Amino acid sequence: MEQDMQDFAAEARSFLDAHAAKAPDRTAFTWGEGDDSMAYFSSLAPEEDREHVRRAREWQRVRHENGFGWITGPAEYGGRGLTPVHDLLYDAIESEYDVADTGVLGVIGLGMIGPTILAHAQPHLKDRWLPAMYRGDAIACQLFSEPGAGSDLASVATRAVREGGDWVLNGQKVWTSVAQHSQIGLALTRTNPDAPKHRGITAFLVPMDAPGVEVRPLRQMTGGADFNEVFLTDVRIPDDHRLGEVDGGWTVALTTLMNERATVGSEGAGPVAAALSPDRLSALMRATWTWDDRALRARLAELLVDAMATEHLNTRALRKLRSGVAPGPEMSVSKLMYGQNLTRAAHFITDALGPRAIADTGQWGTYAWTELLLATPALRILGGTEEIMKNILAERVLGLPKEPVTAAAKEVRP
């Protein structure tokens, strides 16, 4: 195994050396130098956003043509059939190179929807969409949340009514990332309103260019529009676009959610890593003349210890993968800590910045934090709210008693 990993690493470096330049040293940090942007969500203008997507697709295509587009995927769909450890190793090596950001393709489509299609879709859907997605030709979105059903996905109200060999969908989805760029969407719908909530749901793969599908961007307070509302009006979907059994969509949803927890919980690059960097945070304190504030320094120490603990938790999950054991509750804990660490970092930063957090003085590395501060509340919601994650850990990991269920609420629980 060790030799296999060495050979794979050498192959990956050879590929990257031939197609990309080395990235600048991201570990070196000097206050006042370089880009001080700390945005978590995009604030690009529409034309810049489209160019960003084009570059992402182009780089994914290059990866795929050289055997790195879907490292863990089955060979019949263009994958390499290797282990998650190979995938993690490649990501670590690629981080050393200056390549296009493929998050618009990978976080939701390749990280969540692709594995769900592989597990539950009918053969012709796998043949059609899996190679296209992992080649960069198609982008997928997740049509789960609704105005009246956020974390409580079992309460979805979008209806799917059978008409002959088709289903007709009507409803509204919200907070749908990358819907404006997507060719397909994985939708949860209510097919049996008389069944218990978790047992009356069916999942469908919806072509985003189908008649009756309307995507409307949601402008965020950060200035960008990463999320969308999606309206489904008499959208006709063939039954062969169904994933899983009729009224068995909750099983399909759980597959997606399991991958979502792992994806969000293992975040550690970009603004997240920068926000919790000891060098950057201590430099911020010196630049704002707060270094002599002992209480603030104590909070910084606590924050960095928690960030280190989260990192070790992710390392533990990686070790389990290497030994062939699926991670247990680590990813749920990591996801919870991820949001909490960023929230605490935001509070720490605003106390250090003071008025500079809301008034741009032109000083490097100060007002730029506002982009991350405005995004922080979302990080406690996306991928499962903190309350949901705590309930999962309390009931399913620690074995604590479930919350009392009243007669009126019995149908809400699975």
Contacts in CASP RR format, 6 or more apart in sequence:
PFRMAT RR
TARGET T0000
AUTHOR 0000-0000-0000
METHOD contacts of the structure
MODEL  1
MEQDMQDFAAEARSFLDAHAAKAPDRTAFTWGEGDDSMAYFSSLAPEEDR
EHVRRAREWQRVRHENGFGWITGPAEYGGRGLTPVHDLLYDAIESEYDVA
DTGVLGVIGLGMIGPTILAHAQPHLKDRWLPAMYRGDAIACQLFSEPGAG
SDLASVATRAVREGGDWVLNGQKVWTSVAQHSQIGLALTRTNPDAPKHRG
ITAFLVPMDAPGVEVRPLRQMTGGADFNEVFLTDVRIPDDHRLGEVDGGW
TVALTTLMNERATVGSEGAGPVAAALSPDRLSALMRATWTWDDRALRARL
AELLVDAMATEHLNTRALRKLRSGVAPGPEMSVSKLMYGQNLTRAAHFIT
DALGPRAIADTGQWGTYAWTELLLATPALRILGGTEEIMKNILAERVLGL
PKEPVTAAAKEVRP
5 85 0 8 1.000
5 86 0 8 1.000
5 89 0 8 1.000
8 82 0 8 1.000
8 86 0 8 1.000
8 89 0 8 1.000
8 90 0 8 1.000
9 89 0 8 1.000
9 93 0 8 1.000
12 68 0 8 1.000
12 89 0 8 1.000
12 90 0 8 1.000
12 93 0 8 1.000
12 94 0 8 1.000
13 93 0 8 1.000
15 66 0 8 1.000
15 68 0 8 1.000
16 93 0 8 1.000
16 94 0 8 1.000
16 96 0 8 1.000
16 97 0 8 1.000
16 99 0 8 1.000
19 62 0 8 1.000
19 66 0 8 1.000
20 97 0 8 1.000
20 98 0 8 1.000
20 99 0 8 1.000
21 97 0 8 1.000
21 98 0 8 1.000
22 96 0 8 1.000
22 97 0 8 1.000
22 98 0 8 1.000
23 95 0 8 1.000
23 96 0 8 1.000
23 97 0 8 1.000
23 98 0 8 1.000
24 98 0 8 1.000
29 277 0 8 1.000
29 279 0 8 1.000
29 280 0 8 1.000
29 283 0 8 1.000
31 280 0 8 1.000
31 283 0 8 1.000
31 286 0 8 1.000
31 287 0 8 1.000
31 364 0 8 1.000
31 365 0 8 1.000
32 364 0 8 1.000
32 365 0 8 1.000
36 364 0 8 1.000
36 365 0 8 1.000
36 368 0 8 1.000
37 368 0 8 1.000
37 371 0 8 1.000
38 271 0 8 1.000
38 274 0 8 1.000
38 275 0 8 1.000
38 368 0 8 1.000
38 369 0 8 1.000
38 371 0 8 1.000
38 372 0 8 1.000
39 222 0 8 1.000
39 271 0 8 1.000
39 371 0 8 1.000
39 372 0 8 1.000
39 375 0 8 1.000
40 222 0 8 1.000
40 271 0 8 1.000
40 272 0 8 1.000
40 371 0 8 1.000
40 372 0 8 1.000
40 375 0 8 1.000
40 376 0 8 1.000
40 378 0 8 1.000
40 379 0 8 1.000
41 220 0 8 1.000
41 222 0 8 1.000
41 224 0 8 1.000
41 226 0 8 1.000
41 371 0 8 1.000
41 375 0 8 1.000
41 378 0 8 1.000
42 49 0 8 1.000
42 52 0 8 1.000
42 224 0 8 1.000
42 226 0 8 1.000
43 222 0 8 1.000
43 223 0 8 1.000
43 224 0 8 1.000
43 371 0 8 1.000
44 52 0 8 1.000
44 224 0 8 1.000
52 101 0 8 1.000
52 104 0 8 1.000
53 104 0 8 1.000
53 139 0 8 1.000
53 181 0 8 1.000
55 100 0 8 1.000
56 100 0 8 1.000
56 101 0 8 1.000
56 102 0 8 1.000
56 103 0 8 1.000
56 104 0 8 1.000
56 105 0 8 1.000
56 136 0 8 1.000
57 105 0 8 1.000
57 136 0 8 1.000
57 137 0 8 1.000
57 139 0 8 1.000
58 100 0 8 1.000
59 99 0 8 1.000
59 100 0 8 1.000
59 102 0 8 1.000
60 69 0 8 1.000
60 102 0 8 1.000
60 105 0 8 1.000
60 134 0 8 1.000
60 135 0 8 1.000
60 136 0 8 1.000
61 135 0 8 1.000
61 136 0 8 1.000
61 137 0 8 1.000
63 69 0 8 1.000
64 70 0 8 1.000
64 78 0 8 1.000
64 134 0 8 1.000
64 135 0 8 1.000
64 136 0 8 1.000
67 79 0 8 1.000
67 80 0 8 1.000
68 80 0 8 1.000
68 90 0 8 1.000
69 79 0 8 1.000
69 134 0 8 1.000
69 135 0 8 1.000
70 77 0 8 1.000
70 78 0 8 1.000
70 79 0 8 1.000
70 80 0 8 1.000
70 110 0 8 1.000
70 134 0 8 1.000
71 79 0 8 1.000
71 80 0 8 1.000
71 81 0 8 1.000
71 82 0 8 1.000
71 86 0 8 1.000
71 87 0 8 1.000
71 90 0 8 1.000
72 79 0 8 1.000
72 80 0 8 1.000
72 81 0 8 1.000
72 82 0 8 1.000
72 83 0 8 1.000
72 84 0 8 1.000
72 86 0 8 1.000
72 87 0 8 1.000
73 79 0 8 1.000
73 80 0 8 1.000
73 81 0 8 1.000
73 82 0 8 1.000
73 118 0 8 1.000
73 134 0 8 1.000
74 81 0 8 1.000
74 118 0 8 1.000
75 81 0 8 1.000
77 118 0 8 1.000
77 126 0 8 1.000
77 127 0 8 1.000
77 130 0 8 1.000
77 131 0 8 1.000
77 134 0 8 1.000
78 130 0 8 1.000
78 131 0 8 1.000
78 134 0 8 1.000
79 134 0 8 1.000
80 86 0 8 1.000
83 321 0 8 1.000
83 324 0 8 1.000
84 321 0 8 1.000
85 318 0 8 1.000
85 321 0 8 1.000
85 322 0 8 1.000
88 318 0 8 1.000
88 321 0 8 1.000
95 269 0 8 1.000
104 139 0 8 1.000
104 178 0 8 1.000
104 181 0 8 1.000
105 133 0 8 1.000
105 136 0 8 1.000
105 139 0 8 1.000
107 177 0 8 1.000
107 263 0 8 1.000
108 140 0 8 1.000
108 141 0 8 1.000
108 142 0 8 1.000
108 177 0 8 1.000
108 178 0 8 1.000
109 133 0 8 1.000
109 139 0 8 1.000
109 140 0 8 1.000
109 141 0 8 1.000
109 142 0 8 1.000
109 178 0 8 1.000
110 133 0 8 1.000
110 134 0 8 1.000
111 259 0 8 1.000
111 263 0 8 1.000
112 142 0 8 1.000
112 256 0 8 1.000
112 259 0 8 1.000
112 260 0 8 1.000
112 263 0 8 1.000
113 133 0 8 1.000
113 140 0 8 1.000
113 141 0 8 1.000
113 142 0 8 1.000
113 184 0 8 1.000
113 185 0 8 1.000
113 186 0 8 1.000
113 256 0 8 1.000
114 129 0 8 1.000
114 130 0 8 1.000
114 133 0 8 1.000
114 134 0 8 1.000
114 140 0 8 1.000
115 255 0 8 1.000
115 256 0 8 1.000
115 259 0 8 1.000
116 186 0 8 1.000
116 243 0 8 1.000
116 252 0 8 1.000
116 255 0 8 1.000
116 256 0 8 1.000
116 259 0 8 1.000
117 125 0 8 1.000
117 126 0 8 1.000
117 129 0 8 1.000
117 130 0 8 1.000
117 133 0 8 1.000
117 186 0 8 1.000
117 205 0 8 1.000
117 243 0 8 1.000
118 126 0 8 1.000
118 130 0 8 1.000
119 252 0 8 1.000
119 255 0 8 1.000
120 203 0 8 1.000
120 243 0 8 1.000
120 244 0 8 1.000
120 251 0 8 1.000
120 252 0 8 1.000
120 255 0 8 1.000
121 129 0 8 1.000
121 205 0 8 1.000
121 243 0 8 1.000
121 244 0 8 1.000
122 240 0 8 1.000
122 242 0 8 1.000
122 243 0 8 1.000
124 240 0 8 1.000
125 205 0 8 1.000
125 240 0 8 1.000
125 241 0 8 1.000
125 243 0 8 1.000
129 138 0 8 1.000
129 140 0 8 1.000
129 184 0 8 1.000
129 205 0 8 1.000
132 138 0 8 1.000
132 183 0 8 1.000
133 139 0 8 1.000
133 140 0 8 1.000
138 183 0 8 1.000
138 184 0 8 1.000
139 178 0 8 1.000
139 181 0 8 1.000
139 182 0 8 1.000
139 183 0 8 1.000
139 184 0 8 1.000
140 182 0 8 1.000
140 183 0 8 1.000
140 184 0 8 1.000
140 185 0 8 1.000
140 186 0 8 1.000
141 176 0 8 1.000
141 177 0 8 1.000
141 178 0 8 1.000
141 179 0 8 1.000
141 182 0 8 1.000
141 184 0 8 1.000
141 185 0 8 1.000
141 186 0 8 1.000
141 208 0 8 1.000
141 230 0 8 1.000
142 176 0 8 1.000
142 177 0 8 1.000
142 185 0 8 1.000
142 186 0 8 1.000
142 256 0 8 1.000
143 158 0 8 1.000
143 173 0 8 1.000
143 176 0 8 1.000
143 179 0 8 1.000
143 185 0 8 1.000
143 186 0 8 1.000
143 187 0 8 1.000
143 188 0 8 1.000
143 206 0 8 1.000
143 230 0 8 1.000
144 150 0 8 1.000
144 153 0 8 1.000
144 156 0 8 1.000
144 173 0 8 1.000
144 186 0 8 1.000
144 187 0 8 1.000
144 188 0 8 1.000
144 253 0 8 1.000
144 256 0 8 1.000
145 153 0 8 1.000
145 173 0 8 1.000
145 174 0 8 1.000
145 175 0 8 1.000
145 176 0 8 1.000
146 155 0 8 1.000
146 156 0 8 1.000
146 157 0 8 1.000
146 158 0 8 1.000
146 171 0 8 1.000
146 172 0 8 1.000
146 173 0 8 1.000
146 174 0 8 1.000
147 172 0 8 1.000
147 174 0 8 1.000
148 155 0 8 1.000
148 157 0 8 1.000
149 155 0 8 1.000
149 156 0 8 1.000
149 157 0 8 1.000
150 175 0 8 1.000
151 381 0 8 1.000
151 384 0 8 1.000
151 385 0 8 1.000
151 387 0 8 1.000
151 388 0 8 1.000
152 412 0 8 1.000
153 188 0 8 1.000
153 253 0 8 1.000
153 257 0 8 1.000
154 197 0 8 1.000
154 198 0 8 1.000
154 201 0 8 1.000
154 250 0 8 1.000
154 412 0 8 1.000
154 414 0 8 1.000
155 197 0 8 1.000
155 412 0 8 1.000
156 188 0 8 1.000
156 189 0 8 1.000
156 190 0 8 1.000
156 201 0 8 1.000
157 171 0 8 1.000
157 190 0 8 1.000
158 169 0 8 1.000
158 170 0 8 1.000
158 171 0 8 1.000
158 172 0 8 1.000
158 173 0 8 1.000
158 187 0 8 1.000
158 188 0 8 1.000
158 189 0 8 1.000
158 190 0 8 1.000
158 232 0 8 1.000
159 169 0 8 1.000
159 170 0 8 1.000
159 171 0 8 1.000
159 189 0 8 1.000
159 190 0 8 1.000
159 191 0 8 1.000
159 193 0 8 1.000
160 167 0 8 1.000
160 168 0 8 1.000
160 169 0 8 1.000
160 189 0 8 1.000
160 190 0 8 1.000
160 191 0 8 1.000
160 202 0 8 1.000
160 204 0 8 1.000
160 237 0 8 1.000
161 167 0 8 1.000
161 168 0 8 1.000
161 170 0 8 1.000
161 191 0 8 1.000
162 191 0 8 1.000
162 239 0 8 1.000
163 236 0 8 1.000
165 238 0 8 1.000
165 239 0 8 1.000
166 236 0 8 1.000
166 237 0 8 1.000
166 238 0 8 1.000
166 239 0 8 1.000
167 189 0 8 1.000
167 191 0 8 1.000
167 202 0 8 1.000
167 204 0 8 1.000
167 236 0 8 1.000
167 237 0 8 1.000
167 238 0 8 1.000
167 239 0 8 1.000
167 242 0 8 1.000
168 234 0 8 1.000
168 235 0 8 1.000
168 236 0 8 1.000
168 237 0 8 1.000
169 187 0 8 1.000
169 189 0 8 1.000
169 204 0 8 1.000
169 206 0 8 1.000
169 232 0 8 1.000
169 234 0 8 1.000
169 235 0 8 1.000
169 236 0 8 1.000
169 237 0 8 1.000
170 232 0 8 1.000
170 233 0 8 1.000
170 234 0 8 1.000
170 235 0 8 1.000
171 231 0 8 1.000
171 232 0 8 1.000
171 233 0 8 1.000
172 229 0 8 1.000
172 230 0 8 1.000
172 231 0 8 1.000
172 232 0 8 1.000
173 187 0 8 1.000
173 229 0 8 1.000
173 230 0 8 1.000
173 232 0 8 1.000
174 218 0 8 1.000
174 227 0 8 1.000
174 228 0 8 1.000
174 229 0 8 1.000
174 230 0 8 1.000
175 218 0 8 1.000
175 227 0 8 1.000
175 228 0 8 1.000
176 215 0 8 1.000
176 227 0 8 1.000
176 228 0 8 1.000
176 229 0 8 1.000
176 230 0 8 1.000
177 226 0 8 1.000
177 227 0 8 1.000
177 228 0 8 1.000
178 226 0 8 1.000
179 185 0 8 1.000
179 208 0 8 1.000
179 215 0 8 1.000
179 228 0 8 1.000
179 230 0 8 1.000
180 215 0 8 1.000
180 217 0 8 1.000
180 225 0 8 1.000
180 228 0 8 1.000
182 208 0 8 1.000
183 207 0 8 1.000
183 208 0 8 1.000
183 209 0 8 1.000
184 205 0 8 1.000
184 206 0 8 1.000
184 207 0 8 1.000
184 208 0 8 1.000
185 205 0 8 1.000
185 206 0 8 1.000
185 207 0 8 1.000
185 208 0 8 1.000
186 203 0 8 1.000
186 204 0 8 1.000
186 205 0 8 1.000
186 206 0 8 1.000
186 243 0 8 1.000
186 252 0 8 1.000
186 256 0 8 1.000
187 203 0 8 1.000
187 204 0 8 1.000
187 205 0 8 1.000
187 206 0 8 1.000
187 232 0 8 1.000
188 201 0 8 1.000
188 202 0 8 1.000
188 203 0 8 1.000
188 249 0 8 1.000
188 252 0 8 1.000
188 253 0 8 1.000
189 201 0 8 1.000
189 202 0 8 1.000
189 203 0 8 1.000
189 204 0 8 1.000
190 200 0 8 1.000
190 201 0 8 1.000
191 200 0 8 1.000
191 201 0 8 1.000
191 202 0 8 1.000
191 246 0 8 1.000
191 247 0 8 1.000
192 199 0 8 1.000
192 200 0 8 1.000
192 247 0 8 1.000
193 200 0 8 1.000
195 247 0 8 1.000
196 411 0 8 1.000
196 414 0 8 1.000
197 411 0 8 1.000
197 412 0 8 1.000
198 250 0 8 1.000
198 414 0 8 1.000
199 247 0 8 1.000
199 248 0 8 1.000
199 250 0 8 1.000
200 247 0 8 1.000
200 248 0 8 1.000
200 249 0 8 1.000
200 250 0 8 1.000
201 247 0 8 1.000
201 248 0 8 1.000
201 249 0 8 1.000
201 250 0 8 1.000
201 253 0 8 1.000
202 242 0 8 1.000
202 244 0 8 1.000
202 245 0 8 1.000
202 246 0 8 1.000
202 247 0 8 1.000
202 248 0 8 1.000
202 249 0 8 1.000
203 242 0 8 1.000
203 243 0 8 1.000
203 244 0 8 1.000
203 248 0 8 1.000
203 249 0 8 1.000
203 252 0 8 1.000
203 253 0 8 1.000
204 237 0 8 1.000
204 241 0 8 1.000
204 242 0 8 1.000
204 243 0 8 1.000
205 237 0 8 1.000
205 241 0 8 1.000
205 242 0 8 1.000
205 243 0 8 1.000
206 213 0 8 1.000
206 232 0 8 1.000
206 235 0 8 1.000
206 237 0 8 1.000
206 241 0 8 1.000
207 213 0 8 1.000
207 241 0 8 1.000
208 215 0 8 1.000
210 235 0 8 1.000
210 236 0 8 1.000
210 237 0 8 1.000
211 234 0 8 1.000
211 235 0 8 1.000
211 236 0 8 1.000
212 231 0 8 1.000
212 232 0 8 1.000
212 233 0 8 1.000
212 234 0 8 1.000
212 235 0 8 1.000
213 230 0 8 1.000
213 231 0 8 1.000
213 232 0 8 1.000
213 235 0 8 1.000
214 230 0 8 1.000
214 231 0 8 1.000
214 233 0 8 1.000
215 228 0 8 1.000
215 229 0 8 1.000
215 230 0 8 1.000
216 228 0 8 1.000
216 229 0 8 1.000
216 230 0 8 1.000
216 231 0 8 1.000
217 225 0 8 1.000
217 227 0 8 1.000
217 228 0 8 1.000
218 225 0 8 1.000
218 227 0 8 1.000
218 228 0 8 1.000
218 229 0 8 1.000
219 225 0 8 1.000
220 226 0 8 1.000
220 227 0 8 1.000
220 374 0 8 1.000
220 375 0 8 1.000
221 374 0 8 1.000
222 371 0 8 1.000
222 374 0 8 1.000
222 375 0 8 1.000
243 249 0 8 1.000
243 252 0 8 1.000
244 251 0 8 1.000
244 252 0 8 1.000
250 414 0 8 1.000
257 383 0 8 1.000
260 383 0 8 1.000
260 384 0 8 1.000
261 331 0 8 1.000
261 332 0 8 1.000
261 335 0 8 1.000
261 383 0 8 1.000
261 384 0 8 1.000
262 327 0 8 1.000
262 331 0 8 1.000
264 335 0 8 1.000
264 338 0 8 1.000
264 382 0 8 1.000
264 383 0 8 1.000
264 384 0 8 1.000
265 314 0 8 1.000
265 331 0 8 1.000
265 334 0 8 1.000
265 335 0 8 1.000
265 338 0 8 1.000
266 314 0 8 1.000
266 317 0 8 1.000
266 331 0 8 1.000
266 334 0 8 1.000
267 338 0 8 1.000
271 372 0 8 1.000
272 338 0 8 1.000
272 342 0 8 1.000
274 280 0 8 1.000
275 281 0 8 1.000
275 342 0 8 1.000
275 345 0 8 1.000
275 349 0 8 1.000
275 372 0 8 1.000
276 303 0 8 1.000
276 304 0 8 1.000
276 307 0 8 1.000
276 341 0 8 1.000
276 342 0 8 1.000
276 345 0 8 1.000
278 304 0 8 1.000
281 300 0 8 1.000
281 303 0 8 1.000
281 304 0 8 1.000
281 345 0 8 1.000
281 348 0 8 1.000
281 349 0 8 1.000
282 291 0 8 1.000
282 300 0 8 1.000
284 349 0 8 1.000
284 352 0 8 1.000
284 353 0 8 1.000
284 365 0 8 1.000
284 366 0 8 1.000
285 291 0 8 1.000
285 293 0 8 1.000
285 296 0 8 1.000
285 297 0 8 1.000
285 300 0 8 1.000
285 352 0 8 1.000
287 363 0 8 1.000
287 365 0 8 1.000
287 366 0 8 1.000
288 352 0 8 1.000
288 353 0 8 1.000
288 354 0 8 1.000
288 356 0 8 1.000
288 366 0 8 1.000
290 296 0 8 1.000
290 351 0 8 1.000
290 352 0 8 1.000
291 297 0 8 1.000
296 348 0 8 1.000
296 351 0 8 1.000
296 352 0 8 1.000
299 344 0 8 1.000
299 348 0 8 1.000
299 351 0 8 1.000
300 348 0 8 1.000
303 341 0 8 1.000
303 344 0 8 1.000
303 345 0 8 1.000
303 348 0 8 1.000
306 337 0 8 1.000
306 340 0 8 1.000
306 341 0 8 1.000
306 344 0 8 1.000
307 341 0 8 1.000
309 337 0 8 1.000
310 334 0 8 1.000
310 337 0 8 1.000
310 338 0 8 1.000
310 341 0 8 1.000
313 330 0 8 1.000
313 333 0 8 1.000
313 334 0 8 1.000
313 337 0 8 1.000
314 330 0 8 1.000
314 334 0 8 1.000
316 327 0 8 1.000
316 330 0 8 1.000
317 327 0 8 1.000
317 328 0 8 1.000
317 330 0 8 1.000
317 331 0 8 1.000
317 334 0 8 1.000
320 326 0 8 1.000
320 327 0 8 1.000
320 328 0 8 1.000
320 330 0 8 1.000
321 327 0 8 1.000
329 393 0 8 1.000
329 396 0 8 1.000
329 397 0 8 1.000
332 389 0 8 1.000
332 392 0 8 1.000
332 393 0 8 1.000
332 397 0 8 1.000
333 393 0 8 1.000
335 383 0 8 1.000
335 384 0 8 1.000
335 389 0 8 1.000
336 386 0 8 1.000
336 389 0 8 1.000
336 390 0 8 1.000
336 393 0 8 1.000
338 379 0 8 1.000
339 379 0 8 1.000
339 380 0 8 1.000
339 386 0 8 1.000
340 380 0 8 1.000
340 386 0 8 1.000
342 372 0 8 1.000
342 376 0 8 1.000
342 379 0 8 1.000
343 376 0 8 1.000
343 379 0 8 1.000
343 380 0 8 1.000
346 372 0 8 1.000
346 373 0 8 1.000
346 376 0 8 1.000
349 357 0 8 1.000
349 369 0 8 1.000
349 372 0 8 1.000
349 373 0 8 1.000
350 357 0 8 1.000
350 373 0 8 1.000
353 366 0 8 1.000
353 369 0 8 1.000
356 363 0 8 1.000
356 366 0 8 1.000
356 367 0 8 1.000
357 366 0 8 1.000
357 367 0 8 1.000
357 369 0 8 1.000
357 370 0 8 1.000
357 373 0 8 1.000
358 370 0 8 1.000
359 367 0 8 1.000
360 367 0 8 1.000
361 367 0 8 1.000
380 386 0 8 1.000
391 403 0 8 1.000
394 400 0 8 1.000
395 401 0 8 1.000
395 402 0 8 1.000
402 413 0 8 1.000
405 412 0 8 1.000
405 413 0 8 1.000
END
